[in-house]
Amino acid sequence: MNAHAFWIAGLAALSSALPAHAQPFAGADLALGQRLITQHRCAECHAQKVGGNGDAIYRRGKVTNPEQLRTMVEMCSTQLNLQLFPEEIEAVAAVLNRDHYRFK
């Protein structure tokens, strides 16, 4: 095996050995996240803020990584006194990532 192939094989092995938490939102409950988004009427609030159907709130650039996305969900929870638990914040962020951001 040449050095380049050895290096690529090593990277592949390393990436598969990373713990699940290294993947953003791994193990998050997507059904819970979707249910919370519907229950708390997030789209309606976002539409009031940015117009249209509210999707413009998810523009890239404002949120540039998974941690910022979690922080934004937590900020909404705090501002609206939703009292979401950490696993609920993670679930909502996972749905937003799946549907809008697609962070790897």
Backbone as numpy.savetxt, mean C-alpha at the origin, in Angstrom:
# Nx Ny Nz CAx CAy CAz Cx Cy Cz
30.38 -21.93 -14.21 29.52 -20.76 -14.21 30.43 -19.53 -14.21
30.15 -18.58 -15.15 30.97 -17.37 -15.18 30.55 -16.42 -14.06
31.33 -15.38 -13.85 31.11 -14.47 -12.72 29.75 -13.78 -12.81
29.35 -13.39 -14.02 28.07 -12.72 -14.20 26.90 -13.65 -13.84
26.91 -14.85 -14.33 25.86 -15.82 -14.03 25.84 -16.15 -12.54
27.02 -16.24 -11.93 27.11 -16.52 -10.50 26.48 -15.38 -9.69
26.76 -14.14 -10.10 26.22 -12.97 -9.42 24.69 -12.94 -9.53
24.15 -13.22 -10.72 22.69 -13.23 -10.93 22.05 -14.35 -10.10
22.67 -15.51 -10.08 22.13 -16.62 -9.28 22.13 -16.24 -7.80
23.17 -15.57 -7.35 23.24 -15.14 -5.96 22.15 -14.14 -5.62
21.90 -13.19 -6.52 20.82 -12.21 -6.29 19.46 -12.89 -6.24
19.23 -13.84 -7.13 17.96 -14.56 -7.13 17.77 -15.32 -5.83
18.81 -15.96 -5.35 18.72 -16.70 -4.09 18.47 -15.75 -2.93
19.14 -14.62 -2.95 18.98 -13.65 -1.87 17.57 -13.09 -1.86
17.02 -12.73 -3.02 15.69 -12.15 -3.06 14.63 -13.15 -2.63
14.82 -14.42 -2.92 13.83 -15.40 -2.49 13.97 -15.71 -1.00
15.12 -15.37 -0.42 15.34 -15.63 1.00 14.92 -14.46 1.87
14.52 -13.35 1.26 14.10 -12.19 2.05 12.84 -12.53 2.83
12.72 -12.02 4.04 11.51 -12.27 4.81 10.29 -11.66 4.14
9.12 -12.18 4.47 7.88 -11.73 3.84 7.66 -10.23 4.02
8.07 -9.67 5.17 7.84 -8.25 5.40 8.64 -7.37 4.46
9.63 -7.94 3.76 10.40 -7.16 2.80 9.54 -6.79 1.59
8.50 -7.56 1.34 7.57 -7.26 0.26 6.50 -6.34 0.84
6.23 -5.21 0.19 5.25 -4.30 0.78 3.88 -4.96 0.89
3.30 -4.88 2.05 1.94 -5.32 2.31 1.75 -6.84 2.20
2.84 -7.59 2.29 2.74 -9.05 2.23 1.89 -9.53 3.40
0.96 -10.38 3.11 0.11 -10.96 4.14 -1.04 -10.07 4.58
-1.17 -8.89 4.00 -2.28 -8.01 4.37 -3.60 -8.61 3.91
-4.64 -8.35 4.64 -5.98 -8.87 4.34 -6.67 -7.91 3.36
-6.61 -8.25 2.08 -7.18 -7.38 1.05 -8.69 -7.24 1.18
-9.36 -8.32 1.56 -10.82 -8.25 1.72 -11.18 -7.27 2.84
-10.43 -7.32 3.93 -10.65 -6.38 5.04 -10.41 -4.95 4.57
-9.32 -4.74 3.85 -9.00 -3.40 3.35 -10.10 -2.85 2.46
-10.61 -3.68 1.56 -11.68 -3.24 0.66 -12.95 -2.93 1.45
-13.24 -3.76 2.43 -14.42 -3.55 3.27 -14.31 -2.22 4.04
-13.14 -1.93 4.58 -12.93 -0.69 5.33 -13.03 0.54 4.42
-12.49 0.44 3.22 -12.56 1.55 2.26 -14.02 1.85 1.94
-14.82 0.81 1.75 -16.25 0.98 1.46 -16.99 1.50 2.69
-16.74 0.89 3.83 -17.43 1.25 5.07 -17.20 2.71 5.45
-15.97 3.18 5.29 -15.64 4.55 5.69 -15.80 5.56 4.56
-16.29 5.08 3.43 -16.63 5.92 2.29 -15.46 6.81 1.85
-14.31 6.19 1.74 -13.09 6.92 1.37 -13.23 7.63 0.04
-13.82 6.96 -0.96 -13.94 7.55 -2.29 -14.77 8.84 -2.25
-15.81 8.86 -1.44 -16.64 10.07 -1.33 -15.85 11.24 -0.75
-15.09 10.97 0.29 -14.26 12.00 0.91 -13.21 12.52 -0.08
-12.57 11.57 -0.78 -11.55 11.96 -1.75 -12.15 12.78 -2.89
-13.35 12.41 -3.34 -14.02 13.16 -4.41 -14.31 14.59 -3.96
-14.67 14.76 -2.70 -14.91 16.11 -2.19 -13.62 16.93 -2.17
-12.51 16.26 -1.93 -11.22 16.96 -1.84 -10.64 17.30 -3.21
-10.74 16.36 -4.18 -10.06 16.56 -5.46 -10.99 16.56 -6.66
-12.27 16.31 -6.43 -13.23 16.28 -7.54 -13.25 14.94 -8.25
-14.10 14.87 -9.26 -14.25 13.64 -10.03 -14.65 12.48 -9.13
-14.07 11.33 -9.40 -14.38 10.15 -8.59 -13.43 10.01 -7.39
-12.54 10.95 -7.23 -11.61 10.94 -6.10 -10.29 10.28 -6.38
-10.15 9.59 -7.51 -8.91 8.87 -7.80 -7.70 9.78 -7.98
-7.92 11.05 -8.29 -6.80 11.97 -8.47 -5.98 12.12 -7.20
-6.56 11.79 -6.07 -5.83 11.87 -4.80 -4.66 10.89 -4.77
-4.73 9.86 -5.61 -3.69 8.83 -5.62 -2.57 9.12 -6.61
-2.43 10.36 -7.00 -1.39 10.68 -7.99 0.00 10.30 -7.47
0.78 9.78 -8.37 2.16 9.46 -8.02 2.90 10.75 -7.75
3.91 10.70 -6.96 4.69 11.87 -6.65 4.45 12.33 -5.23
3.20 12.34 -4.80 2.91 12.71 -3.42 3.28 11.56 -2.49
2.96 10.36 -2.90 3.30 9.14 -2.16 4.25 8.36 -3.06
5.48 8.17 -2.60 6.49 7.57 -3.48 7.01 6.22 -3.00
6.51 5.73 -1.86 6.98 4.43 -1.38 5.94 3.84 -0.43
6.03 2.56 -0.14 5.03 1.90 0.71 4.89 2.53 2.09
5.98 2.97 2.69 5.89 3.55 4.03 5.10 4.86 4.01
5.28 5.67 2.98 4.50 6.90 2.86 3.02 6.58 2.67
2.73 5.51 1.95 1.34 5.11 1.75 0.71 4.71 3.09
1.42 3.92 3.87 0.92 3.57 5.21 0.68 4.83 6.05
1.62 5.77 5.98 1.51 7.00 6.74 0.29 7.81 6.32
0.02 7.86 5.03 -1.15 8.60 4.54 -2.44 7.95 5.02
-2.51 6.63 4.99 -3.70 5.94 5.48 -3.87 6.20 6.98
-2.76 6.15 7.71 -2.82 6.42 9.15 -3.26 7.86 9.41
-2.79 8.80 8.59 -3.18 10.19 8.74 -4.69 10.35 8.53
-5.23 9.71 7.51 -6.68 9.76 7.29 -7.42 9.18 8.49
-6.95 8.07 8.98 -7.58 7.43 10.14 -7.58 8.38 11.34
-6.47 9.05 11.56 -6.36 9.97 12.70 -7.25 11.19 12.50
-7.17 11.81 11.33 -7.94 13.03 11.06 -9.45 12.78 11.15
-9.87 11.60 10.72 -11.30 11.30 10.70 -11.74 10.51 11.93
-10.81 10.31 12.87 -11.08 9.57 14.10 -11.67 8.18 13.82
-11.08 7.49 12.84 -11.55 6.15 12.48 -11.06 5.08 13.45
-9.98 5.38 14.15 -9.39 4.47 15.12 -9.06 3.10 14.51
-8.44 3.13 13.33 -8.04 1.87 12.68 -6.86 1.25 13.42
-6.90 -0.05 13.55 -5.79 -0.79 14.12 -4.67 -0.90 13.08
-3.44 -1.17 13.51 -2.33 -1.28 12.56 -2.59 -2.28 11.42
-3.19 -3.41 11.73 -3.46 -4.39 10.66 -4.54 -3.89 9.69
-5.41 -3.01 10.15 -6.41 -2.42 9.27 -5.77 -1.36 8.37
-4.87 -0.59 8.92 -4.13 0.39 8.12 -3.35 -0.34 7.03
-2.70 -1.43 7.42 -1.94 -2.23 6.46 -2.86 -2.78 5.37
-4.04 -3.24 5.75 -4.99 -3.80 4.78 -5.47 -2.74 3.80
-5.80 -1.56 4.30 -6.24 -0.48 3.41 -5.10 -0.07 2.48
-3.91 0.08 3.03 -2.75 0.45 2.21 -2.48 -0.61 1.14
-2.67 -1.87 1.47 -2.46 -2.96 0.51 -3.43 -2.85 -0.66
-4.69 -2.53 -0.37 -5.67 -2.37 -1.45 -5.31 -1.17 -2.31
-4.93 -0.07 -1.68 -4.54 1.12 -2.46 -3.31 0.84 -3.31
-2.38 0.07 -2.76 -1.20 -0.29 -3.53 -1.59 -1.16 -4.73
-2.46 -2.12 -4.49 -2.91 -3.01 -5.57 -3.63 -2.23 -6.67
-4.48 -1.30 -6.27 -5.35 -0.63 -7.24 -4.76 0.64 -7.83
-3.80 1.27 -7.14 -3.33 2.58 -7.62 -1.81 2.73 -7.72
-1.08 2.26 -6.75 0.35 2.58 -6.66 1.26 1.51 -7.26
1.01 0.27 -6.93 1.78 -0.88 -7.44 3.26 -0.83 -7.05
3.53 -0.46 -5.78 4.90 -0.51 -5.29 5.35 -1.96 -5.20
6.60 -2.21 -5.52 7.16 -3.57 -5.44 7.91 -3.75 -4.16
